[in-house]
Amino acid sequence: MGKRSTWITPFKKQCFVTSGVCLNVGGHGLVIGFAAILLPQLRQPGSLISIDDSSGSWIASILGFALVAGNFIAPTIMAKYGRRTANMVSITPMIVGWICVLTANSVSTLLVARFLQGVSMGMSATIGPVLIGEYTSPKNRGAFLTVISLTIATGVLIVHTLGSYLSWQWTAMICCFIAFVDLIIVIYSPESPSWLADQGRYIESKEVFRWLRGNDEEVELREMIEASTILNESKIEANVSQSFTKKVNMNIAYFNSTIRKKEFYKPIFIMIHIYTLGQWAGANIISSYTKDIFENIIGTDTNIAAMIIALDTQRIISNSVAVYVIKKIRRRTMLFSTVGINIFAFLTIGAYVYCKTHGMLPFDHPLIGTLLIHIHMFSIATGTVPLPFIIAGELFPLEYRSLAGGISVLFLSSNLFITIKTLPVLLKTIGLSGAYLLYAIVVGYCLIVAGIFLPETKDRTLQDIEDEFRGRPLSPEEIKSVQSLTSLNLYNADRRFSAPVL
């Protein structure tokens, strides 16, 4: 027994519970990448389900609508029933979605399946970072959070590899099995100790905390219990002393005063453009229409399947490199360098395809197009995918993180839908060269806005960034007012919104 206890360390327990979270979020990569292998197979003669460009684009892009629904469903379940329960609930529509895909014989069934999967994605994107933050030790937390983006990239690689050699039904079956394994892991995972403390279940909270962390972090456990006790008492006192009408009026007055503050609307304005930049930079269109893009750039006379697998592998490697680089380089420097490469890739690929289709190239070889695609993916994996979420976590002041984050993330979901839905139309009307020119213009505009308004956030406190937006530090009276409003009115707000990690 003693040997087993020594072998099963707190770190390994954290790896186990975190694997359930990461597999859930990694399902994003499976779902987004599945469109790239599903649509080409459905377009083949004799397919069980026949599609056109319109229905195909809806199958790929309906995730954008569903993400918003998932973002709003998850917080209520998290707050009322617990993080673990919310995580299990979020896996259920994913499994049902894959089963619907397996049994689909019409476009409408596929749309229902993809919508369910999108809801699951929105829920898990909200739940994942919260659960990992509450499960893991501070020294391991950053590494575990980084694994989220790696699992998404791995999911894309897995589904593209399977779909290159198997039918879409067999691929969906394997993806469904992965989701079922994830559900088993979550069932055997404990509830979050932070949520248990929030519910006043302090004994259970201590037991779970020590099971996950061992006995070396008693200071954090004591501070968590003490903070939860104070906040629970404050909530009880507020509920007793204030009528419903008074609470509503106070919240309305608080909202009206908040939307006029620079430290509230400036970060939202910036993040709207950062999220738009991230979605128009090309990650989702490459994942969803990989074969179409390769055929437009390189042609059909090469081994497209092998090239897709190589590109997905490069994405994982670049993503891993970004984990180290982002720790060393300033946010603005990283943003301008990677997005600059992204715009260069868009313009160069657009010019290359235009010259190729018009017979203007003095020399051509498939390696030229392949290299350009890999340069584009490098810029995506190292910058335009991870940076928006890193900046969002650092830019919003703590007091307004829930409301401001919720407003901003709506633009992420809507741009996800727009980019995936419109690509087939753009390819048909203005071609890949015209579409990439449009993407370069949108990304360039967003980068200019970010360059003007985005402050450097690396290694700065939230209060320091907030003071810069406001133009001055808070007065002692304002600090007291903020603390009071935060504890009484916004206690659960931070659990209501969290940016999705696509």
Secondary structure, 3 states (H helix, E strand, C coil): CHHHHHHCCHHHHHHHHHHHHHHHHHHHHHHHHHHHHHHHHHCCCCCCCCCCHHHHHHHHHCHHHHHHHHHHHHHHHHHHHCHHHHHHHHHHHHHHHHHHHHHCCCHHHHHHHHHHHHHHHHHHHHHHHHHHHHHCCHHHHHHHHHHHHHHHHHHHHHHHHHHHHCCHHHHHHHHHHHHHHHHHHHHCCCCCHHHHHHCCCHHHHHHHHHHHHCCCCHHHHHHHHHHHHHHHHHHHHHHHHCCHHHHHHHHHHHHHHHCCCHHHHHHHHHHHHHHHHHHHCCHHHHHHCHHHHHHHHCCCCCCHHHHHHHHHHHHHHHHHHHHHHHHHCCHHHHHHHHHHHHHHHHHHHHHHHHHHHCCCCCCCCHHHHHHHHHHHHHHHHHHHCHHHHHHHHHHCCHHHHHHHHHHHHHHHHHHHHHHHHHHHHHHHHCHHHHHHHHHHHHHHHHHHHHHHHCCCCCCCCHHHHHHHHHCCCCCHHHHHHHHHHHHHHCCCHHHCCCCCCC
